[in-house]
């Protein structure tokens, strides 16, 4: 008799676990607190505009290459057009200088040499690395030990990548003589410990045209995987928040929903928020000091304030992603901001009516600030509205007539993310990328189980560091591979 699996969460990790579970003869049920799939990979409509909360680019978008197999198996890009913009993003300074982060490494190199010929040697260090790793595609199983064994011919490159993981983007930026490029690279991937290896991998996949943007964005992407799962015979129960994981004799045996109903299975998988799983659904009973330390000390990606605007203007002639300094700093959620970045979605005709545009502006923001503010709903709403007004006024200076042309406004905060996905502190990607977490991406694997608890596993961003969609998806794949190995049966996959 086939084993049954209950999966908590219909985000990308949960859907992936379900798809591969169904492929391999397990009977799976997914329980999801929201009314649609995708978790953080989602979008929403306002007055004819679609506001996307996730995909800006997708590693593995070329389905003919390694990680692309993952998306092919999941059906994520089925009948989906993928585009590869010429420019990843642009960065301006206060004097009007503009840096274009070209996706093509030859264009990027020529552009940087034109801006800072005195930094030729330092520029070549970067562009040589991008070229070196352009054909180093992320394997379908991620950087697990088994996957890396299959990549032994690429061992010198993997060794070089490990070395790059010990250097931060900031450290590389400080090597420029040119103050403009030094400033630009300090603003690119603006995280305190963001490793050069992650930046180089991003740019090498861009150069390989293997990190494009799927037309339609996040929600069709998630719905494609949902369809694949349902076609394989899986079942999803929406608006079914799990309150408790049922345990008997230190074995996970089922779940209890908020409505009090209980559901049982042979195996329980949580692809939900890690903190909620461990400390709420399991009441913190199955932890050790390592787990406590992670949730106490490891930095996480902060939540976002996302201002989404539907505007009756065609902005397609402007670069799609641009960061620029502010003449007058903005106060956003108690923090002074001297730089703002916008992203318009004019490359995607599904996001706005013809001749109109969607513009999104996001700021990292502290969850605790919003949590305190939300105690007074009027103050919370007023803060959101003021941020939207300030953002529109800034965009007015770049696109005259912008404010009057705005037809739809939506403001999401870290509390919005927490409410719709259950993510701890509204975090958008779990553990922040750092030298310590990078070690778990290249060979060393985080535990997917909890000490002292049998028949229970975790999947998703809290046990697969790195952020983004690929780690979430391959965590589900690797989980089912492990279950198959434990059950002594061959792990099999099919293409959608």
C-alpha positions as CSV (number, residue, x, y, z in Angstrom):
1,X,0.0,0.0,0.0
2,X,1.3,3.4,-0.9
3,X,2.3,5.7,1.9
4,X,0.4,8.8,2.5
5,X,1.9,12.3,3.0
6,X,0.4,15.4,4.4
7,X,2.2,18.6,3.2
8,X,1.7,21.8,5.1
9,X,1.8,24.8,2.7
10,X,1.1,25.2,-1.1
11,X,4.1,27.5,-1.7
12,X,6.7,26.4,-4.3
13,X,8.4,24.0,-1.8
14,X,5.0,22.4,-0.9
15,X,3.8,22.1,-4.5
16,X,7.2,20.6,-5.5
17,X,7.0,18.1,-2.7
18,X,3.6,17.1,-3.8
19,X,4.5,16.8,-7.5
20,X,7.5,14.6,-6.9
21,X,5.5,12.6,-4.2
22,X,2.8,11.9,-6.7
23,X,5.3,10.9,-9.4
24,X,6.8,8.4,-7.0
25,X,3.7,6.6,-5.8
26,X,2.9,8.5,-2.6
27,X,-0.6,9.7,-1.9
28,X,-0.3,13.4,-1.0
29,X,-2.6,16.0,0.4
30,X,-1.6,19.7,0.7
31,X,-3.1,22.0,3.3
32,X,-2.8,25.7,2.6
33,X,-3.9,28.7,4.7
34,X,-4.5,30.9,1.7
35,X,-7.0,30.5,-1.2
36,X,-4.5,30.2,-4.0
37,X,-1.1,28.5,-4.6
38,X,2.4,29.9,-4.6
39,X,2.9,31.3,-1.1
40,X,5.3,34.2,-1.5
41,X,5.3,33.5,-5.3
42,X,2.1,35.4,-5.9
43,X,0.4,38.4,-7.5
44,X,-2.8,40.3,-7.1
45,X,-5.2,42.4,-9.2
46,X,-6.3,45.9,-8.6
47,X,-8.6,47.8,-11.1
48,X,-7.3,45.9,-14.1
49,X,-3.6,46.0,-13.1
50,X,-1.6,43.0,-11.8
51,X,0.8,43.6,-9.0
52,X,3.5,41.0,-8.7
53,X,5.2,40.2,-5.4
54,X,7.9,37.8,-6.5
55,X,9.5,37.1,-9.8
56,X,11.9,39.6,-11.3
57,X,14.1,36.9,-13.0
58,X,14.1,33.1,-12.8
59,X,17.3,31.1,-12.7
60,X,16.9,28.0,-14.9
61,X,14.5,29.7,-17.4
62,X,16.3,28.0,-20.3
63,X,14.7,24.6,-19.9
64,X,17.4,23.0,-22.1
65,X,19.9,23.3,-19.2
66,X,20.5,21.7,-15.8
67,X,18.1,23.6,-13.5
68,X,15.7,24.0,-16.3
69,X,14.9,20.3,-15.9
70,X,13.4,21.1,-12.5
71,X,11.0,23.6,-14.0
72,X,10.2,21.2,-16.9
73,X,9.4,18.4,-14.4
74,X,7.2,20.7,-12.4
75,X,5.5,22.2,-15.5
76,X,6.2,25.7,-14.2
77,X,7.0,27.2,-17.6
78,X,4.6,25.2,-19.7
79,X,3.4,27.3,-22.7
80,X,5.1,30.3,-21.1
81,X,7.2,32.9,-23.1
82,X,10.5,33.9,-21.4
83,X,12.2,37.2,-22.2
84,X,15.8,38.2,-21.5
85,X,16.1,42.0,-21.2
86,X,19.3,43.6,-22.3
87,X,19.8,45.5,-19.1
88,X,19.4,43.9,-15.7
89,X,19.1,47.2,-13.9
90,X,20.5,50.7,-14.0
91,X,22.0,52.8,-11.2
92,X,22.3,56.6,-11.2
93,X,24.3,59.0,-9.0
94,X,23.5,62.5,-7.9
95,X,25.5,64.0,-10.8
96,X,23.5,62.2,-13.4
97,X,26.0,59.4,-14.2
98,X,24.4,56.1,-15.1
99,X,25.7,52.6,-14.8
100,X,23.9,49.9,-16.8
101,X,24.3,46.3,-15.5
102,X,24.2,44.7,-18.9
103,X,23.3,41.0,-18.9
104,X,25.8,40.3,-21.7
105,X,29.2,40.2,-20.2
106,X,30.9,41.7,-23.3
107,X,28.6,44.7,-23.1
108,X,29.1,45.0,-19.4
109,X,32.8,44.9,-19.7
110,X,32.9,47.6,-22.5
111,X,30.6,49.8,-20.5
112,X,32.6,49.5,-17.3
113,X,35.9,50.2,-19.1
114,X,34.4,53.3,-20.7
115,X,33.3,54.5,-17.3
116,X,36.5,53.7,-15.5
117,X,39.5,52.8,-17.7
118,X,41.8,53.2,-14.7
119,X,40.1,50.1,-13.1
120,X,40.7,47.8,-16.1
121,X,42.5,45.1,-14.0
122,X,39.8,45.1,-11.4
123,X,37.0,45.0,-14.0
124,X,38.6,42.1,-15.7
125,X,38.7,40.1,-12.5
126,X,34.9,40.3,-12.4
127,X,34.2,39.8,-16.1
128,X,36.6,36.9,-16.2
129,X,34.7,35.2,-13.4
130,X,31.4,35.8,-15.1
131,X,32.7,34.1,-18.2
132,X,34.3,31.3,-16.3
133,X,31.0,30.4,-14.6
134,X,28.7,31.0,-17.5
135,X,28.6,27.3,-18.4
136,X,28.4,26.2,-14.7
137,X,24.7,25.6,-14.6
138,X,23.1,24.9,-11.2
139,X,22.3,21.2,-11.2
140,X,18.7,20.0,-10.9
141,X,19.4,18.7,-7.4
142,X,21.1,21.9,-6.2
143,X,24.6,21.7,-4.8
144,X,24.1,18.5,-2.9
145,X,27.0,16.1,-2.4
146,X,25.5,13.7,-5.0
147,X,24.9,16.4,-7.5
148,X,28.4,17.7,-7.1
149,X,29.9,14.3,-7.6
150,X,28.3,14.3,-11.1
151,X,30.0,17.5,-11.7
152,X,33.6,16.3,-11.1
153,X,34.8,17.6,-14.4
154,X,33.7,21.1,-13.2
155,X,35.6,20.7,-9.9
156,X,38.1,23.5,-10.6
157,X,35.3,25.9,-11.2
158,X,33.4,24.7,-8.1
159,X,36.6,25.2,-6.0
160,X,36.9,28.7,-7.5
161,X,33.3,29.5,-6.6
162,X,33.9,28.4,-3.0
163,X,36.8,31.0,-2.9
164,X,34.5,33.7,-4.2
165,X,31.9,32.9,-1.5
166,X,34.4,34.1,1.1
167,X,34.5,37.6,-0.5
168,X,31.6,40.0,-0.2
169,X,30.4,42.3,-2.9
170,X,31.3,45.3,-0.6
171,X,34.9,44.0,-0.4
172,X,35.1,43.8,-4.2
173,X,33.5,47.3,-4.5
174,X,36.1,48.8,-2.3
175,X,38.8,47.8,-4.8
176,X,37.6,50.3,-7.4
177,X,39.7,53.5,-7.8
178,X,36.7,55.1,-9.6
179,X,34.4,56.5,-6.9
180,X,31.3,56.1,-9.1
181,X,31.8,52.4,-9.7
182,X,32.8,51.9,-6.1
183,X,29.4,53.5,-5.1
184,X,27.5,51.5,-7.7
185,X,28.8,48.1,-6.5
186,X,28.1,49.1,-2.9
187,X,24.5,49.6,-3.9
188,X,24.2,46.5,-6.0
189,X,22.9,43.6,-3.9
190,X,22.9,45.9,-0.9
191,X,23.2,43.4,1.9
192,X,26.0,43.5,4.5
193,X,27.5,40.1,3.8
194,X,26.2,39.4,0.3
195,X,29.0,37.1,-1.2
196,X,30.6,37.7,-4.6
197,X,29.8,34.1,-5.5
198,X,26.1,34.8,-5.4
199,X,26.5,37.9,-7.5
200,X,28.7,36.1,-10.0
201,X,26.3,33.2,-10.3
202,X,23.5,35.7,-10.9
203,X,25.4,37.5,-13.7
204,X,26.7,34.3,-15.3
205,X,23.2,32.9,-15.6
206,X,22.1,36.2,-17.0
207,X,25.0,36.1,-19.5
208,X,23.9,32.5,-20.5
209,X,20.4,33.8,-21.0
210,X,19.3,31.3,-18.4
211,X,17.8,33.8,-15.9
212,X,15.0,35.4,-17.9
213,X,11.6,36.7,-16.9
214,X,8.5,34.5,-17.6
215,X,5.6,36.5,-19.1
216,X,2.7,36.5,-16.7
217,X,4.9,36.6,-13.7
218,X,4.5,34.8,-10.4
219,X,0.8,33.6,-10.1
220,X,0.6,31.8,-13.5
221,X,4.0,30.3,-12.7
222,X,2.6,28.9,-9.4
223,X,-0.7,27.9,-11.0
224,X,1.2,25.9,-13.6
225,X,2.8,23.8,-10.8
226,X,-0.5,23.5,-9.1
227,X,-2.0,22.1,-12.3
228,X,0.8,19.7,-12.7
229,X,0.2,18.5,-9.1
230,X,-3.5,18.1,-9.6
231,X,-3.1,16.3,-12.9
232,X,-0.8,13.8,-11.1
233,X,-3.7,13.0,-8.7
234,X,-2.7,15.2,-5.8
235,X,-5.2,17.0,-3.6
236,X,-5.1,20.6,-2.2
237,X,-7.2,21.9,0.7
238,X,-7.3,25.7,0.6
239,X,-8.2,28.0,3.5
240,X,-7.1,25.3,5.8
241,X,-4.6,26.7,8.3
242,X,-2.8,24.1,10.4
243,X,-2.9,24.9,14.1
244,X,-1.0,21.8,15.4
245,X,1.1,18.9,14.2
246,X,-0.2,15.8,16.0
247,X,2.5,13.7,17.7
248,X,2.1,10.3,19.3
249,X,5.1,8.6,21.0
250,X,7.4,11.1,19.3
251,X,6.1,10.2,15.9
252,X,4.3,12.8,13.7
253,X,0.9,11.2,12.8
254,X,-1.2,14.1,11.5
255,X,-2.4,17.7,11.8
256,X,-5.2,19.6,13.5
257,X,-6.7,22.5,11.6
258,X,-8.0,25.8,13.1
259,X,-11.5,24.4,12.7
260,X,-10.6,21.5,15.0
261,X,-10.7,18.8,12.3
262,X,-7.9,16.2,12.3
263,X,-6.2,14.6,9.3
264,X,-3.7,11.8,9.5
265,X,-1.0,10.4,7.3
266,X,2.1,8.2,7.4
267,X,4.5,11.1,6.8
268,X,4.1,14.8,7.7
269,X,6.0,17.4,5.8
270,X,6.0,21.1,6.7
271,X,6.8,23.4,3.8
272,X,5.4,26.2,5.8
273,X,7.3,28.9,7.8
274,X,10.1,27.3,9.9
275,X,9.6,29.3,13.1
276,X,5.8,28.7,13.1
277,X,6.4,25.0,12.4
278,X,8.9,24.4,15.1
279,X,7.7,26.8,17.9
280,X,4.0,26.9,17.3
281,X,2.7,23.8,15.5
282,X,5.1,21.6,17.5
283,X,5.2,23.9,20.6
284,X,9.1,24.0,20.6
285,X,9.3,20.4,21.9
286,X,11.7,19.1,19.2
287,X,14.7,21.5,19.2
288,X,18.3,21.5,20.1
289,X,20.8,24.4,20.8
290,X,21.7,24.6,17.1
291,X,18.1,25.2,16.1
292,X,17.6,27.8,18.9
293,X,20.8,29.6,17.9
294,X,19.7,29.8,14.2
295,X,16.4,31.4,15.1
296,X,18.0,33.6,17.7
297,X,21.1,34.7,15.9
298,X,21.0,34.2,12.2
299,X,20.0,37.2,10.2
300,X,17.0,36.9,7.9
301,X,15.9,38.8,4.9
302,X,13.7,41.5,6.2
303,X,10.1,42.1,5.0
304,X,9.2,44.7,2.5
305,X,7.1,47.7,2.1
306,X,5.9,47.3,-1.5
307,X,4.1,50.3,-3.1
308,X,2.4,49.1,-6.3
309,X,1.0,51.6,-8.7
310,X,-1.2,51.2,-11.8
311,X,-0.6,54.3,-14.0
312,X,-2.2,55.6,-17.2
313,X,1.2,56.2,-18.8
314,X,3.3,54.1,-21.2
315,X,6.7,53.9,-19.5
316,X,8.2,51.3,-21.9
317,X,10.9,53.7,-23.1
318,X,12.4,54.0,-19.6
319,X,14.8,51.3,-18.3
320,X,12.7,48.7,-16.5
321,X,14.7,48.7,-13.2
322,X,16.4,51.8,-11.9
323,X,17.9,53.0,-8.7
324,X,18.6,56.7,-8.1
325,X,19.5,59.1,-5.3
326,X,16.8,61.3,-3.8
327,X,17.2,65.1,-3.7
328,X,15.3,65.1,-0.4
329,X,15.4,61.9,1.8
330,X,12.2,60.0,2.5
331,X,11.2,58.8,5.8
332,X,9.9,55.3,5.3
333,X,8.7,53.3,8.4
334,X,11.0,55.3,10.7
335,X,14.1,55.1,8.5
336,X,15.6,57.8,6.3
337,X,16.0,56.7,2.7
338,X,18.4,58.5,0.4
339,X,18.0,56.1,-2.5
340,X,14.9,54.8,-4.3
341,X,14.4,52.1,-7.0
342,X,11.5,51.5,-9.2
343,X,10.6,48.5,-11.4
344,X,8.1,48.9,-14.2
345,X,6.7,45.8,-15.9
346,X,6.2,47.1,-19.4
347,X,8.0,44.1,-20.9
348,X,5.0,42.0,-19.8
349,X,1.8,42.9,-21.6
350,X,-0.3,40.9,-19.1
351,X,0.4,43.3,-16.2
352,X,-1.5,46.4,-17.4
353,X,-4.0,47.4,-20.0
354,X,-2.5,48.5,-23.3
355,X,-0.7,51.8,-23.1
356,X,-0.6,51.7,-19.3
357,X,2.0,50.6,-16.8
358,X,2.6,48.9,-13.5
359,X,5.3,50.5,-11.3
360,X,6.6,48.8,-8.1
361,X,8.8,50.5,-5.5
362,X,10.0,48.4,-2.5
363,X,11.9,49.2,0.7
364,X,13.3,46.7,3.2
365,X,11.4,47.4,6.4
366,X,11.5,46.3,10.1
367,X,8.6,44.0,11.1
368,X,8.7,45.2,14.7
369,X,8.0,48.8,13.6
370,X,4.9,47.8,11.7
371,X,3.7,45.5,14.5
372,X,3.8,48.3,17.0
373,X,2.1,50.7,14.5
374,X,-0.7,48.2,13.8
375,X,-1.9,48.5,17.4
376,X,-3.5,51.7,16.1
377,X,-5.1,50.9,12.8
378,X,-5.6,54.6,11.9
379,X,-1.8,55.3,12.3
380,X,-0.9,52.1,10.4
381,X,-3.1,53.1,7.5
382,X,-1.9,56.7,7.6
383,X,1.7,55.5,7.4
384,X,1.0,53.4,4.4
385,X,-0.8,56.2,2.6
386,X,2.0,58.7,3.3
387,X,4.6,56.3,1.9
388,X,2.6,55.9,-1.3
389,X,2.1,59.7,-1.6
390,X,5.9,60.3,-1.1
391,X,6.8,57.6,-3.7
392,X,4.4,59.1,-6.2
393,X,5.8,62.6,-5.7
394,X,9.3,61.3,-6.3
395,X,8.2,59.5,-9.5
396,X,6.5,62.7,-10.6
397,X,9.9,64.4,-10.8
398,X,11.1,61.6,-13.3
399,X,7.8,61.2,-15.2
400,X,5.9,64.5,-15.3
401,X,2.1,63.9,-15.0
402,X,2.7,60.6,-13.1
403,X,0.7,61.5,-10.0
404,X,-2.5,62.5,-11.8
405,X,-2.2,59.4,-14.0
406,X,-2.2,56.9,-11.1
407,X,-5.3,54.8,-11.3
408,X,-4.6,52.1,-8.7
409,X,-2.6,52.0,-5.5
410,X,-1.7,49.1,-3.3
411,X,0.7,49.1,-0.2
412,X,1.9,45.9,1.3
413,X,4.0,45.7,4.5
414,X,5.8,43.0,6.4
415,X,2.5,42.4,8.3
416,X,0.8,41.8,4.9
417,X,3.3,39.1,4.1
418,X,3.0,37.6,7.6
419,X,-0.8,37.5,7.3
420,X,-1.0,35.9,3.9
421,X,1.9,33.4,4.1
422,X,2.6,33.0,7.9
423,X,6.3,33.9,7.3
424,X,8.1,34.8,10.5
425,X,8.5,38.5,10.8
426,X,7.3,38.9,7.3
427,X,10.6,37.7,5.9
428,X,10.6,37.4,2.1
429,X,13.3,34.7,1.7
430,X,14.2,33.2,5.1
431,X,17.9,33.1,6.0
432,X,20.0,36.0,4.6
433,X,22.8,35.0,2.3
434,X,26.1,35.1,4.2
435,X,29.4,33.2,4.3
436,X,27.8,30.8,6.9
437,X,24.6,30.1,5.0
438,X,26.5,29.8,1.7
439,X,28.3,26.8,3.3
440,X,24.9,25.1,3.3
441,X,24.4,25.8,-0.4
442,X,27.7,24.2,-1.5
443,X,27.7,20.6,-0.2
444,X,26.8,20.9,3.5
445,X,23.1,20.4,3.9
446,X,20.8,21.6,6.7
447,X,18.8,19.0,8.5
448,X,15.3,18.5,7.1
449,X,14.2,16.7,10.3
450,X,13.9,17.7,13.9
451,X,15.7,15.9,16.8
452,X,13.6,13.3,18.5
453,X,10.7,13.4,16.1
454,X,10.0,10.6,13.6
455,X,8.0,10.6,10.4
456,X,8.4,14.4,10.1
457,X,10.3,16.5,7.5
458,X,10.7,20.1,6.5
459,X,11.1,21.7,3.1
460,X,11.5,25.2,1.8
461,X,13.6,28.3,2.4
462,X,14.1,27.7,6.2
463,X,16.0,24.5,5.5
464,X,17.4,25.4,2.1
465,X,19.3,28.7,2.4
466,X,19.9,31.0,-0.5
467,X,16.5,32.6,-1.1
468,X,14.6,32.6,-4.3
469,X,12.5,30.0,-6.2
470,X,15.1,27.3,-7.2
471,X,16.1,26.3,-3.6
472,X,12.4,26.1,-2.6
473,X,11.6,23.9,-5.6
474,X,14.6,21.6,-5.3
475,X,14.1,21.1,-1.6
476,X,10.8,19.3,-2.4
477,X,12.6,17.2,-5.0
478,X,15.4,16.2,-2.7
479,X,12.9,15.4,0.1
480,X,11.1,12.9,-2.0
481,X,14.4,11.5,-3.2
482,X,15.3,10.8,0.4
483,X,11.9,9.2,1.1
484,X,12.3,6.9,-1.9
485,X,15.8,6.0,-0.7
486,X,14.4,5.2,2.8
487,X,11.7,3.1,1.2
488,X,14.2,1.3,-1.1
489,X,12.5,2.3,-4.3
490,X,13.8,4.1,-7.3
491,X,13.2,7.8,-7.5
492,X,11.6,8.6,-10.9
493,X,10.6,11.8,-12.7
494,X,8.7,12.7,-15.8
495,X,8.6,15.9,-17.9
496,X,5.4,17.9,-18.1
